[in-house]
Amino acid sequence: MTQVDLLARYDQRVPRYTSYPTAPHFSPAVDAATYAGWLAAVPEQAAVSLYLHVPFCEQLCLFCGCHTTVARHNAPRESYAALLEAEIGLVAAALGRRQRVAQIHWGGGTPTALPADSLRAVFAALRAHFDLAPDAEIAVEIDPRNLPEDRVQALADMGVTRASLGVQDFDPAVQHAVQRLQSFAMTRDAAASLRRIGVRSLNLDLLYGLPHQTAASVAATMRQALELAPDRVAVFGYAHVPWMKPHQRLLSEADLPDGPARFAQRQAAEAVLVEAGFRRIGLDHYARAGDALAEAEAAGRVRRNFQGYTVDDAELLIGLGASAIGALAQGYVQNAARIPVYAEALRAGALPVARGVALSAEDRLRRSVIEALMCELAADLPALARAHGAEPSGLLAAAPRLAGLAEDGLIRWDGARVELTETGRPFVRNVAAVFDTYLAVGPEAGVRRHARSI
């Protein structure tokens, strides 16, 4: 099958599988009372990670798919930081102890949109209510256009060890089209500031599929990005979902590359990274030799969560902030996405949960299969079933679809083990979707809920 044929058949809208079941299948059946019960049941020795969502930016980029808003003054940001402190206290009270924490991840939006004193205050609340491991990884996502010196000092005071800089593209025509003007010098200075305060691992986020991008321009941006000597690089396909993110309607669809052009851009970016010695991690991450993520991939220990590919093996992820998602043994919970609703719950002394999903035994089994495919690009179906105390027959019911994928050259399939081929690697989300029993539920079968696979 030719590349054109493959794209015609498989460049579909499927989940990114940062969770299973995926977020569109969360419901209000999981509420604050459910979450409180789940927190109370957390074992004392359970490893915990924290994710804090800051839904503010200085300016909205037209490609953005995040839960964020533009806040031009400090008052709403300071108020939000106080809400985060209140939520931290409520979660800790529900846990009933100062739980040990090995990883903290600040995301958004732009976490450094919070004033420096607010960042310090929220971090002080974390230290007061949780037992932070001395070697805890503290990561933060950063917009290089919003990194004044007082924020740099606040990050230093917080002991940040890993940072992710949003780059997207260095081409001025692309930047103007998506309303994100960011020079290479500005990005270089941000990277230098972070290294100066002791950040040990630097990640860069780049996008393909944006207006006016070509395979050549994406490769040029990638080569320029490598001048910053990143330890990791993430290369995402732009998700054009204007029915979910109305501001994306300002991007002319006529300027967006089609499927074959997007695929060529992805391959061009990967070629530059592989030539530079980066190790491929799953679908869209790359790590330099010696980085913890590269070492985890070599050892088969890469995990996948809402932040993408990670070395975090904590049993519990607590989400803090508006729209933040947490993952517990019993299931997933998501906070209210709208800040006023989130604030109203906290001011009433309630956990601000809006929805979630309780996991069944079948969910846990299929999640393990999907994560194995997304992280290791292979899954032994009978072995995974045995590990969950289940019969493999439910998974093996997918055999006809797997045979079709094998015939098209995307996987190797021997009746028990699924393994992605080199041809199939870019289509790993399509292979994972074979095991998603939720995807075909509903009138639209999830088609308008997800991004294209390429």
C-alpha positions as CSV (number, residue, x, y, z in Angstrom):
1,M,0.0,0.0,0.0
2,T,1.4,3.4,-1.0
3,Q,1.8,6.3,1.5
4,V,-1.0,8.1,-0.2
5,D,-3.3,5.1,0.3
6,L,-2.2,4.8,3.9
7,L,-3.0,8.4,4.6
8,A,-6.4,8.2,2.9
9,R,-7.3,5.2,5.0
10,Y,-5.7,6.0,8.4
11,D,-5.4,9.8,8.7
12,Q,-8.5,9.7,10.9
13,R,-9.6,11.6,14.0
14,V,-8.6,9.4,17.0
15,P,-7.7,10.1,20.6
16,R,-4.1,11.0,21.7
17,Y,-4.5,8.3,24.5
18,T,-3.1,10.3,27.4
19,S,-5.7,8.4,29.3
20,Y,-8.1,5.5,28.9
21,P,-11.1,6.0,28.9
22,T,-10.4,9.3,27.2
23,A,-11.7,12.6,28.6
24,P,-14.8,12.9,26.3
25,H,-16.2,9.9,28.1
26,F,-15.9,11.4,31.6
27,S,-19.3,12.2,33.2
28,P,-20.8,14.1,36.2
29,A,-21.4,10.7,37.8
30,V,-18.0,11.1,39.4
31,D,-18.3,14.1,41.7
32,A,-16.6,15.8,44.7
33,A,-17.9,13.1,47.1
34,T,-16.6,10.4,44.9
35,Y,-13.2,12.0,44.7
36,A,-13.0,12.6,48.4
37,G,-13.6,8.9,49.0
38,W,-11.0,8.0,46.5
39,L,-8.4,10.3,48.2
40,A,-9.2,8.9,51.6
41,A,-8.5,5.4,50.3
42,V,-5.0,6.3,49.0
43,P,-2.4,4.0,50.7
44,E,0.0,5.8,53.0
45,Q,3.1,4.6,50.9
46,A,1.6,5.4,47.5
47,A,3.8,7.4,45.2
48,V,2.2,10.7,44.3
49,S,2.7,13.3,41.5
50,L,1.1,16.7,41.3
51,Y,-0.1,18.6,38.2
52,L,-1.0,22.3,38.6
53,H,-2.9,24.0,35.8
54,V,-2.6,27.8,35.3
55,P,-5.2,28.9,32.7
56,F,-3.7,32.3,31.8
57,C,-1.7,33.7,28.9
58,E,-0.6,37.1,27.9
59,Q,-2.0,36.6,24.4
60,L,-4.0,33.8,22.8
61,C,-2.2,32.0,20.0
62,L,-4.6,31.0,17.2
63,F,-3.5,27.3,17.2
64,C,-4.0,26.9,21.0
65,G,-6.1,23.9,22.2
66,C,-5.5,24.4,25.9
67,H,-7.9,25.5,28.7
68,T,-6.6,29.1,29.0
69,T,-7.7,32.7,28.8
70,V,-6.0,36.1,28.4
71,A,-5.6,38.0,31.7
72,R,-3.9,41.4,31.3
73,H,-3.9,42.3,35.0
74,N,-2.5,40.7,38.1
75,A,-5.7,40.7,40.2
76,P,-7.3,37.7,38.6
77,R,-4.0,35.8,38.6
78,E,-3.4,36.5,42.3
79,S,-7.0,35.5,43.1
80,Y,-6.5,32.2,41.1
81,A,-3.3,31.5,43.0
82,A,-5.2,31.8,46.3
83,L,-7.7,29.3,44.9
84,L,-4.9,26.9,44.1
85,E,-3.7,27.2,47.7
86,A,-7.3,26.5,49.0
87,E,-7.6,23.4,46.8
88,I,-4.2,22.1,47.9
89,G,-5.4,22.3,51.5
90,L,-8.7,20.6,50.7
91,V,-7.0,17.7,48.8
92,A,-4.4,17.3,51.6
93,A,-7.3,17.2,54.2
94,A,-9.0,14.5,52.2
95,L,-5.8,12.4,52.0
96,G,-5.5,12.8,55.8
97,R,-1.7,13.0,55.7
98,R,1.3,14.7,54.1
99,Q,1.6,12.3,51.2
100,R,5.1,11.8,49.7
101,V,5.5,13.6,46.3
102,A,8.2,12.7,43.7
103,Q,7.1,14.9,40.8
104,I,5.4,18.3,40.3
105,H,4.4,19.6,36.9
106,W,3.2,23.1,36.3
107,G,1.2,23.5,33.0
108,G,-1.3,25.7,31.3
109,G,-1.7,28.2,29.8
110,T,1.4,29.8,31.0
111,P,2.4,29.0,34.6
112,T,4.7,32.0,34.7
113,A,1.7,34.2,34.0
114,L,1.3,34.1,37.8
115,P,3.2,36.9,39.6
116,A,6.4,35.8,41.2
117,D,5.1,36.1,44.8
118,S,2.0,34.0,43.8
119,L,4.2,31.3,42.4
120,R,6.2,31.2,45.6
121,A,3.0,31.2,47.7
122,V,1.5,28.3,45.9
123,F,4.7,26.3,46.1
124,A,4.9,27.1,49.8
125,A,1.4,25.6,50.2
126,L,2.6,22.5,48.4
127,R,5.5,22.2,50.8
128,A,3.2,22.7,53.8
129,H,0.7,20.1,52.8
130,F,2.8,17.4,51.1
131,D,6.1,15.7,51.8
132,L,8.3,16.7,48.8
133,A,11.1,14.2,48.1
134,P,14.6,15.8,48.3
135,D,15.2,14.7,44.7
136,A,11.7,15.6,43.4
137,E,11.5,16.6,39.8
138,I,9.8,20.0,39.5
139,A,8.9,20.8,35.9
140,V,7.3,23.9,34.4
141,E,6.0,24.8,30.9
142,I,7.2,28.2,29.8
143,D,6.3,30.7,27.1
144,P,9.7,32.4,26.3
145,R,7.8,35.6,25.6
146,N,6.7,35.8,29.2
147,L,9.7,35.1,31.4
148,P,10.8,38.3,33.2
149,E,13.7,38.1,35.6
150,D,11.4,38.0,38.8
151,R,9.8,34.8,37.4
152,V,13.2,33.3,36.7
153,Q,14.2,34.0,40.4
154,A,10.9,32.5,41.6
155,L,11.5,29.3,39.6
156,A,15.0,29.2,41.1
157,D,13.5,29.6,44.6
158,M,11.1,26.8,43.8
159,G,13.9,24.5,42.8
160,V,12.7,23.8,39.3
161,T,14.7,21.1,37.7
162,R,13.1,20.6,34.2
163,A,11.5,23.1,31.9
164,S,9.6,23.0,28.6
165,L,9.8,25.9,26.2
166,G,7.1,26.5,23.7
167,V,8.7,27.1,20.3
168,Q,6.2,25.9,17.7
169,D,8.0,27.4,14.6
170,F,10.7,30.1,14.0
171,D,9.5,31.0,10.5
172,P,8.2,34.7,10.6
173,A,5.4,33.9,8.1
174,V,4.1,31.1,10.3
175,Q,4.4,33.1,13.4
176,H,2.4,36.0,12.0
177,A,-0.3,33.6,10.7
178,V,-0.8,32.1,14.2
179,Q,-0.3,35.3,16.1
180,R,2.8,34.1,18.0
181,L,5.8,36.4,17.4
182,Q,8.8,34.8,19.1
183,S,12.3,35.4,17.9
184,F,15.1,32.8,18.1
185,A,17.1,35.3,20.3
186,M,14.2,35.5,22.8
187,T,14.0,31.7,23.0
188,R,17.7,31.4,23.4
189,D,17.8,33.9,26.2
190,A,15.0,32.1,28.0
191,A,16.9,28.8,27.7
192,A,20.1,30.4,29.0
193,S,18.2,31.9,32.0
194,L,16.8,28.5,32.9
195,R,20.1,26.8,32.7
196,R,21.6,29.5,34.8
197,I,19.3,28.6,37.7
198,G,20.0,24.9,37.5
199,V,17.4,23.5,35.2
200,R,19.0,20.1,34.3
201,S,16.6,19.0,31.5
202,L,15.3,21.3,28.8
203,N,12.4,20.3,26.4
204,L,11.3,22.2,23.3
205,D,7.7,21.9,22.0
206,L,7.3,22.3,18.2
207,L,4.3,22.0,15.9
208,Y,3.8,20.9,12.3
209,G,0.6,21.3,10.3
210,L,0.4,25.1,10.8
211,P,-0.4,27.6,8.1
212,H,2.4,28.2,5.5
213,Q,4.6,25.4,6.9
214,T,6.4,23.1,4.5
215,A,8.6,20.1,5.0
216,A,11.7,22.3,4.3
217,S,10.6,25.1,6.7
218,V,9.8,22.6,9.5
219,A,13.3,21.0,9.0
220,A,14.9,24.5,9.1
221,T,13.1,25.3,12.4
222,M,14.2,22.0,13.9
223,R,17.8,22.6,13.0
224,Q,17.6,26.1,14.5
225,A,16.0,24.7,17.6
226,L,18.8,22.2,18.1
227,E,21.2,25.1,18.4
228,L,19.7,25.5,21.9
229,A,21.0,22.0,22.8
230,P,17.7,20.7,24.2
231,D,17.6,17.4,26.1
232,R,14.2,16.5,24.8
233,V,12.0,17.6,21.9
234,A,8.3,17.1,21.4
235,V,6.9,17.4,17.9
236,F,3.1,17.6,17.8
237,G,0.7,17.8,14.9
238,Y,-1.5,20.9,15.0
239,A,-5.1,19.9,16.0
240,H,-7.5,22.0,14.0
241,V,-10.7,21.7,16.1
242,P,-12.6,25.0,15.5
243,W,-15.9,23.5,16.8
244,M,-14.2,23.1,20.2
245,K,-11.8,26.1,20.0
246,P,-13.7,28.9,18.1
247,H,-10.6,31.2,17.9
248,Q,-9.1,28.6,15.5
249,R,-11.7,29.8,12.9
250,L,-9.4,32.8,12.4
251,L,-7.0,30.5,10.7
252,S,-7.8,30.1,7.0
253,E,-8.3,26.4,6.3
254,A,-6.9,27.1,2.8
255,D,-3.6,27.9,4.4
256,L,-3.4,24.6,6.3
257,P,-1.4,21.7,4.8
258,D,-3.3,18.6,3.7
259,G,-2.6,15.1,4.9
260,P,0.3,14.3,2.7
261,A,1.9,17.6,3.4
262,R,1.5,17.2,7.2
263,F,3.0,13.7,7.0
264,A,6.0,15.1,5.0
265,Q,6.5,17.7,7.7
266,R,6.4,15.2,10.5
267,Q,8.9,13.0,8.7
268,A,11.2,16.0,8.0
269,A,11.3,17.0,11.6
270,E,12.0,13.4,12.7
271,A,14.8,13.0,10.2
272,V,16.6,16.1,11.6
273,L,16.3,14.8,15.2
274,V,17.4,11.2,14.4
275,E,20.4,12.5,12.4
276,A,21.3,14.6,15.5
277,G,21.3,11.5,17.6
278,F,18.0,11.8,19.4
279,R,16.2,8.6,20.5
280,R,12.6,8.3,19.3
281,I,10.1,8.0,22.2
282,G,6.8,6.6,21.2
283,L,4.8,8.7,18.8
284,D,6.1,12.3,19.1
285,H,8.8,12.7,21.7
286,Y,12.6,12.6,21.2
287,A,15.4,12.5,23.8
288,R,19.1,13.0,23.7
289,A,21.3,10.0,24.9
290,G,21.8,10.3,28.6
291,D,18.5,12.0,29.3
292,A,16.2,10.2,31.8
293,L,13.5,9.7,29.1
294,A,15.9,8.1,26.7
295,E,17.2,5.8,29.4
296,A,13.6,4.9,30.4
297,E,12.8,4.1,26.8
298,A,15.8,1.8,26.5
299,A,14.7,0.0,29.6
300,G,11.0,-0.2,28.7
301,R,10.0,2.1,31.5
302,V,8.4,5.0,29.6
303,R,4.9,5.9,30.8
304,R,2.2,8.1,29.3
305,N,-0.1,10.5,31.1
306,F,-1.7,13.9,30.5
307,Q,1.6,15.6,30.0
308,G,2.6,13.1,27.3
309,Y,5.5,10.7,27.6
310,T,7.2,10.6,31.0
311,V,9.4,8.7,33.4
312,D,6.9,9.3,36.1
313,D,5.8,6.0,37.6
314,A,3.8,7.3,40.4
315,E,0.6,5.4,41.3
316,L,-1.4,8.6,41.8
317,L,-1.6,11.9,39.9
318,I,-3.4,14.7,41.6
319,G,-4.6,17.5,39.4
320,L,-4.9,21.0,40.8
321,G,-6.5,24.0,39.1
322,A,-9.3,24.7,36.7
323,S,-9.7,21.8,34.2
324,A,-6.9,19.8,35.8
325,I,-7.3,16.0,35.5
326,G,-6.2,13.6,38.2
327,A,-5.6,9.8,37.9
328,L,-6.2,7.5,40.9
329,A,-6.4,3.8,41.3
330,Q,-10.2,4.0,41.1
331,G,-10.5,6.2,38.1
332,Y,-10.1,9.7,36.7
333,V,-11.4,13.1,37.9
334,Q,-11.5,16.5,36.3
335,N,-12.0,19.8,37.9
336,A,-14.4,22.4,36.5
337,A,-12.9,24.0,33.5
338,R,-14.5,27.5,33.9
339,I,-12.7,29.5,36.6
340,P,-16.0,31.0,38.1
341,V,-17.4,27.5,38.7
342,Y,-14.0,26.2,40.0
343,A,-13.9,29.2,42.4
344,E,-17.5,28.8,43.6
345,A,-16.8,25.2,44.7
346,L,-13.6,26.2,46.6
347,R,-15.2,29.1,48.3
348,A,-17.9,26.7,49.5
349,G,-15.2,24.5,50.9
350,A,-15.8,21.7,48.3
351,L,-13.4,19.9,46.0
352,P,-14.0,21.5,42.5
353,V,-14.6,18.2,40.6
354,A,-16.9,18.5,37.6
355,R,-16.7,15.0,36.1
356,G,-14.7,11.8,35.8
357,V,-14.9,8.1,35.2
358,A,-14.7,5.1,37.5
359,L,-12.5,2.3,36.0
360,S,-13.8,-1.2,35.4
361,A,-11.5,-4.2,35.3
362,E,-12.0,-4.2,31.5
363,D,-10.9,-0.5,31.4
364,R,-7.7,-1.3,33.3
365,L,-6.8,-4.2,31.0
366,R,-7.4,-2.2,27.8
367,R,-5.6,0.8,29.3
368,S,-2.5,-1.4,29.8
369,V,-2.7,-2.6,26.2
370,I,-3.1,1.0,24.8
371,E,-0.3,2.3,27.0
372,A,2.0,-0.6,25.9
373,L,1.3,0.2,22.3
374,M,1.8,4.0,22.7
375,C,5.0,3.6,24.8
376,E,6.6,0.4,23.6
377,L,5.0,0.1,20.2
378,A,4.1,-3.5,21.0
379,A,1.7,-5.5,23.2
380,D,1.5,-9.1,24.1
381,L,-2.2,-9.5,24.5
382,P,-2.4,-12.9,26.3
383,A,0.4,-11.8,28.7
384,L,-1.3,-8.5,29.5
385,A,-4.6,-10.3,30.1
386,R,-2.9,-12.8,32.5
387,A,-1.4,-9.9,34.4
388,H,-4.9,-8.6,35.0
389,G,-6.3,-12.0,35.9
390,A,-8.4,-11.9,32.7
391,E,-9.0,-14.2,29.7
392,P,-7.5,-12.9,26.5
393,S,-10.6,-13.6,24.5
394,G,-12.0,-10.0,24.8
395,L,-8.8,-8.6,23.4
396,L,-8.4,-11.2,20.7
397,A,-11.8,-10.3,19.4
398,A,-9.9,-7.6,17.6
399,A,-8.0,-10.2,15.5
400,P,-9.8,-9.4,12.2
401,R,-9.0,-5.7,12.5
402,L,-5.5,-6.5,13.5
403,A,-5.1,-8.8,10.5
404,G,-6.2,-5.9,8.3
405,L,-3.6,-3.6,9.9
406,A,-1.0,-6.3,9.3
407,E,-2.0,-6.7,5.7
408,D,-1.6,-2.9,5.2
409,G,1.9,-3.1,6.7
410,L,1.3,-1.2,9.9
411,I,1.9,-4.0,12.4
412,R,3.3,-7.5,12.8
413,W,0.6,-9.8,14.2
414,D,1.1,-13.5,15.1
415,G,-2.2,-14.0,16.8
416,A,-1.0,-13.0,20.2
417,R,1.5,-10.1,20.0
418,V,1.0,-6.8,18.2
419,E,4.2,-5.0,17.1
420,L,4.3,-1.7,15.2
421,T,6.4,-1.7,12.0
422,E,8.4,1.3,10.9
423,T,5.7,2.1,8.4
424,G,3.1,1.9,11.2
425,R,4.8,3.9,13.8
426,P,3.3,7.3,12.8
427,F,-0.1,5.5,13.0
428,V,0.2,4.1,16.5
429,R,-2.9,6.0,17.7
430,N,-4.9,4.1,15.0
431,V,-3.6,0.8,16.2
432,A,-4.4,1.7,19.9
433,A,-7.9,2.7,18.8
434,V,-8.6,-0.9,17.9
435,F,-8.8,-1.7,21.6
436,D,-10.9,1.4,22.5
437,T,-14.4,0.1,23.3
438,Y,-15.7,3.7,23.9
439,L,-14.7,5.2,20.5
440,A,-17.7,3.9,18.6
441,V,-20.1,5.1,21.2
442,G,-22.4,8.0,20.5
443,P,-24.0,9.5,17.3
444,E,-20.7,10.9,15.9
445,A,-18.6,8.0,17.1
446,G,-16.1,10.5,18.5
447,V,-15.1,11.8,15.1
448,R,-15.4,15.5,16.0
449,R,-13.9,15.1,19.5
450,H,-10.3,14.2,18.5
451,A,-7.4,15.4,16.4
452,R,-6.2,13.9,13.2
453,S,-3.8,11.0,13.7
454,I,-1.1,12.6,11.4
